[in-house]
Amino acid sequence: MAVLPRAVTPLRWDGRRLHALDQTRLPHEEVWLELEGAQDTADAIRRLAVRGAPNIGIAAAYGLAMEVSGRPGLGPLEDAADLLRGARPTAVNLAWAVDRVREAALASSPATLAAAARAEAQRIQAAEDAASDAIARHGAEVLAGARRVLTHCNAGALACGGRGTALAVVLALAEQEPDLEVLVCETRPLLQGARLTAWELGRVGVAHQLLVDGAAAGLMRRGEVDAVVVGCDRVAANGDVANKVGTYAHALAARAAGIPFVVAGPTSTIDPAIDDGDGIEVEERDADEVAELLGTPVAPEGTRVRNPAFDVTPAELVTALVTERGVAAPPARASVAALLDA
């Protein structure tokens, strides 16, 4: 069985600075940012140069560590933590990672505060890389036999540790099933599927076709999709899932077509403090992301816009929640809690 490579390592820590692949420039340019502290890291997260729930957590962890290395002390630590937590509201990994680094720093002595913060950031990255490998194994078992798999947005190496979450599952399947084909939804409004997922699959040589988001339901109804697998930005205690806007529609179509709808993500994405999906804050982003397409206006000037970046898929539409600790199938309050206790 051939082992497919990792498409890219988008976050590289050199011991002092974080080097981040600017995802707003892909697929046409590979431009690397050199991040040095909390402010530039928060800016990169906010403008989606760094994106994907696990990776914004990793980046924010390093952002806080770099800030306290340059400005050691409790005041800078708290200010930087608040700044980074507020960079984006929906993905729980962001606050989770920042809080872990903050707590590690607070538990150390003043002389070792910066070193403790750096070490915790490195542990977070290593854990997310390991989680990706386990998610891939579990997910490939859940979807064994699928030959035509549809995915939405980008949940690969660009978004997560290792080879990703949903895309890591796809790659593990491709290693077992050489004739696997991936249907990639373009993912409006920012085309993360077209720009990023297609780029990753092309780099590792997995067969794929790109389609507009609105084509997915019709292909499912016609029997041209065996399964849907997506990532997640936050999972509520009851198993409701927040992911890139458009995911809910795919879940409804998959249920109508009678095919599996699988969500893949690390347990760091589960938020037991949120009872159900109604409690998840859905980020509303800038109108230009909808009124323009890659900088070109596509709507009349002055058109009012709604731009929710995510939607929530109820747990009852999810066939399985795949994590590094195992699978909740179906996800529900008890099965999700069991993953956190594993």
C-alpha positions in Angstrom: 0.0 0.0 0.0 1.5 3.3 -1.1 1.7 6.0 1.6 0.8 9.4 0.3 2.9 12.3 1.5 1.8 15.4 3.4 0.9 18.1 0.9 2.5 20.9 2.9 3.6 22.0 6.4 2.0 25.4 6.6 3.3 26.4 10.1 7.0 26.1 10.8 8.5 27.0 14.1 12.2 27.9 14.0 12.6 28.4 17.8 12.1 32.1 17.7 9.5 32.9 15.0 6.6 31.2 13.3 6.7 30.9 9.6 3.2 30.7 8.1 2.2 30.0 4.5 -0.2 32.8 3.5 -3.3 31.0 2.3 -4.8 34.1 0.8 -2.2 33.8 -1.9 -2.8 30.2 -2.9 -2.9 28.5 -5.3 -1.0 31.0 -7.5 1.7 32.0 -5.1 3.5 30.4 -2.2 4.3 33.3 0.1 5.6 32.8 3.6 4.9 35.2 6.5 7.3 35.6 9.4 5.2 36.1 12.5 6.9 37.6 15.6 4.2 38.2 18.3 0.6 38.3 19.2 -0.5 41.2 17.0 0.8 40.0 13.7 -0.4 36.5 14.5 -3.9 37.7 15.4 -4.0 39.7 12.1 -2.9 36.7 10.1 -5.7 34.6 11.7 -8.3 37.3 11.2 -7.6 37.8 7.5 -7.4 34.0 6.9 -3.8 33.9 6.0 -3.7 31.3 8.7 -7.0 29.3 8.8 -8.6 26.0 9.9 -9.7 25.4 13.5 -6.7 23.3 14.7 -4.1 25.5 12.9 -5.4 28.8 14.2 -5.1 27.2 17.6 -1.5 26.2 16.9 -0.6 29.6 15.5 -2.2 31.5 18.4 -0.3 29.3 20.9 3.0 30.3 19.2 1.8 34.0 19.0 1.3 34.1 22.8 4.6 32.4 23.4 6.5 34.8 21.1 4.8 37.8 22.8 5.9 36.8 26.3 9.4 36.0 25.0 9.7 39.5 23.9 7.7 41.1 26.7 7.8 38.8 29.8 5.4 39.5 32.5 1.8 38.9 33.6 0.4 42.1 32.0 1.7 41.3 28.5 0.6 37.7 28.9 -3.0 38.6 29.7 -3.2 41.4 27.1 -1.8 39.1 24.4 -4.1 36.2 25.4 -7.2 38.5 25.1 -6.1 39.8 21.7 -5.6 36.3 20.3 -8.7 34.9 21.7 -10.7 37.6 20.0 -9.2 37.1 16.5 -12.0 34.8 15.4 -15.0 33.7 17.5 -16.3 30.3 16.2 -13.5 27.8 16.4 -13.0 26.6 20.0 -9.4 25.5 19.3 -8.3 29.2 19.3 -9.3 29.9 22.9 -8.4 26.4 24.0 -4.8 26.7 22.8 -4.3 30.2 24.1 -5.6 29.2 27.5 -3.3 26.2 27.6 -0.2 28.3 26.9 -1.4 31.0 29.4 -1.9 28.4 32.1 1.5 26.8 31.5 3.1 30.3 31.7 1.3 31.1 34.9 2.3 27.8 36.5 6.0 28.6 35.9 8.4 31.0 37.6 9.0 34.5 36.2 12.4 33.4 35.0 11.0 30.4 33.1 7.7 31.9 31.9 8.7 32.4 28.3 10.3 28.9 28.0 7.2 27.3 29.5 5.0 29.1 27.0 7.1 28.0 24.1 7.2 24.4 25.3 3.4 24.3 25.6 2.9 25.6 22.1 5.2 22.9 20.8 3.3 20.3 22.7 0.0 21.5 21.2 1.4 21.3 17.7 2.8 17.8 18.2 -0.5 16.6 19.7 -2.5 18.0 16.7 -0.1 16.2 14.3 -0.5 12.9 16.1 -4.3 13.5 16.2 -4.4 13.8 12.5 -2.8 10.3 12.0 -5.3 8.7 14.4 -8.3 10.5 12.8 -7.2 9.2 9.4 -7.1 5.6 10.6 -10.5 5.8 12.3 -12.1 7.6 9.5 -10.8 5.2 6.8 -12.4 2.4 8.8 -15.7 4.2 8.9 -15.7 4.9 5.2 -14.2 1.6 4.0 -15.4 0.8 0.5 -16.4 4.3 -0.5 -15.0 5.2 -3.9 -16.6 8.6 -4.6 -16.2 10.9 -1.6 -17.5 14.5 -1.4 -15.9 17.2 0.8 -16.5 20.8 1.5 -14.1 23.7 2.3 -10.5 22.7 3.3 -9.8 20.3 6.2 -6.3 19.2 5.1 -2.8 20.1 6.1 -3.4 23.7 5.4 -6.1 23.8 8.1 -5.0 21.2 10.7 -2.1 19.4 12.1 -0.5 16.6 10.1 -2.3 15.8 6.9 -5.5 17.3 8.2 -8.8 15.9 9.5 -11.4 15.2 6.8 -8.7 15.3 4.1 -6.5 13.0 6.2 -9.4 10.5 6.1 -9.6 11.0 2.3 -5.9 10.4 1.9 -6.0 7.3 4.1 -8.8 6.0 1.9 -6.9 6.7 -1.2 -4.0 4.6 0.1 -6.4 1.7 0.4 -8.5 2.4 -2.7 -6.3 3.6 -5.6 -9.4 4.3 -7.7 -10.8 6.7 -5.1 -12.1 10.0 -6.6 -12.8 13.1 -4.5 -15.5 15.6 -5.3 -14.4 19.0 -4.1 -17.0 21.7 -3.5 -15.7 25.1 -4.4 -16.9 26.6 -1.1 -18.2 30.1 -1.6 -17.5 32.8 -0.8 -13.7 32.4 -0.5 -13.3 29.3 -2.6 -11.3 27.3 0.0 -12.2 24.1 -1.8 -11.2 25.3 -5.2 -8.1 27.2 -4.1 -6.9 25.0 -1.3 -8.3 21.5 -1.3 -7.8 21.0 -5.0 -4.2 22.3 -4.6 -3.5 19.8 -1.8 -5.0 16.9 -3.6 -3.1 17.8 -6.8 0.2 17.9 -4.8 -0.3 14.4 -3.6 -1.7 12.9 -6.8 -5.3 12.0 -5.7 -7.9 12.1 -8.4 -10.5 14.8 -7.9 -13.1 16.9 -9.6 -14.2 20.4 -8.7 -17.9 21.3 -8.5 -20.0 24.3 -7.5 -21.5 24.0 -4.1 -25.0 23.9 -5.5 -24.2 20.8 -7.6 -23.6 18.5 -4.6 -27.2 17.7 -3.7 -28.1 16.7 -7.3 -25.1 14.4 -7.6 -26.0 12.7 -4.3 -29.6 12.2 -5.5 -28.3 10.6 -8.7 -26.1 8.1 -6.8 -22.8 9.7 -7.8 -21.5 10.2 -4.3 -20.8 7.3 -1.8 -20.1 9.4 1.3 -19.6 13.0 2.5 -16.7 13.8 4.9 -16.1 17.3 6.3 -14.1 18.9 9.1 -15.5 21.0 12.0 -14.8 24.2 13.9 -16.7 23.5 17.0 -18.7 20.5 18.3 -21.3 21.1 21.0 -21.9 18.8 24.0 -24.9 17.2 22.2 -23.0 16.5 19.0 -24.2 19.5 16.9 -21.4 20.6 14.6 -20.3 24.0 13.3 -18.4 24.0 10.1 -17.9 26.2 7.0 -21.2 27.6 5.7 -22.8 25.2 3.2 -22.1 22.1 5.3 -25.7 21.9 6.7 -27.1 21.7 3.1 -24.7 18.8 2.3 -25.9 17.0 5.4 -29.5 17.4 4.5 -28.8 16.1 1.0 -26.8 13.2 2.3 -29.6 12.2 4.6 -32.1 12.4 1.7 -29.8 10.3 -0.5 -29.2 7.7 2.3 -25.4 8.1 2.3 -23.0 8.6 5.2 -22.3 12.1 6.4 -19.1 12.0 8.5 -17.5 14.8 10.5 -13.8 14.5 11.4 -11.9 16.6 13.9 -9.7 16.4 17.0 -11.2 16.4 20.5 -9.8 19.9 20.9 -12.7 21.0 18.7 -15.3 19.6 21.1 -16.7 22.3 23.5 -18.5 20.7 26.4 -19.4 24.1 27.7 -21.8 24.7 24.8 -24.9 22.6 25.3 -26.1 22.5 21.7 -25.5 24.2 18.4 -27.8 27.2 19.2 -25.1 28.3 21.6 -22.3 28.4 19.0 -21.4 31.9 17.9 -21.4 32.1 14.2 -19.0 34.6 12.8 -20.4 37.2 10.4 -17.6 38.4 8.1 -17.1 41.3 5.7 -19.7 41.9 3.0 -17.0 42.2 0.3 -16.3 38.5 0.6 -19.7 37.9 -0.9 -20.2 41.0 -3.1 -16.8 40.4 -4.7 -15.1 37.3 -6.1 -11.3 37.4 -5.6 -11.4 41.2 -5.7 -13.8 41.6 -8.6 -17.3 43.0 -7.9 -20.1 40.6 -8.7 -23.1 42.4 -7.2 -24.5 45.9 -7.8 -22.8 48.5 -5.7 -24.7 49.0 -2.4 -26.3 45.5 -2.3 -26.9 44.4 1.3 -25.1 41.2 2.2 -25.3 38.5 4.8 -22.1 36.6 5.3 -22.2 34.0 8.0 -18.9 32.1 7.8 -20.3 28.9 9.3 -23.5 27.0 9.8 -24.6 24.4 12.4 -25.5 20.8 11.4 -27.7 19.0 14.0 -26.2 15.9 15.5 -29.1 13.7 14.1 -27.8 14.4 10.6 -24.3 13.2 11.4 -23.5 9.5 10.8 -20.3 9.6 12.8 -18.0 12.0 14.5 -14.4 10.8 14.0 -11.7 12.0 16.5 -8.2 10.8 17.5 -9.7 9.1 20.5 -12.3 7.1 18.6 -15.7 7.5 16.8 -19.0 8.6 18.1 -21.5 6.9 15.8 -24.0 8.5 16.0 -22.8 11.6 17.9 -25.0 12.3 20.9 -24.5 13.7 24.4 -23.3 10.4 25.9 -21.0 9.4 23.0 -19.4 12.8 22.7 -18.8 12.9 26.5 -17.2 9.4 26.2 -14.7 10.7 23.6 -13.6 13.4 26.1 -13.2 10.9 28.9 -11.3 8.4 26.7 
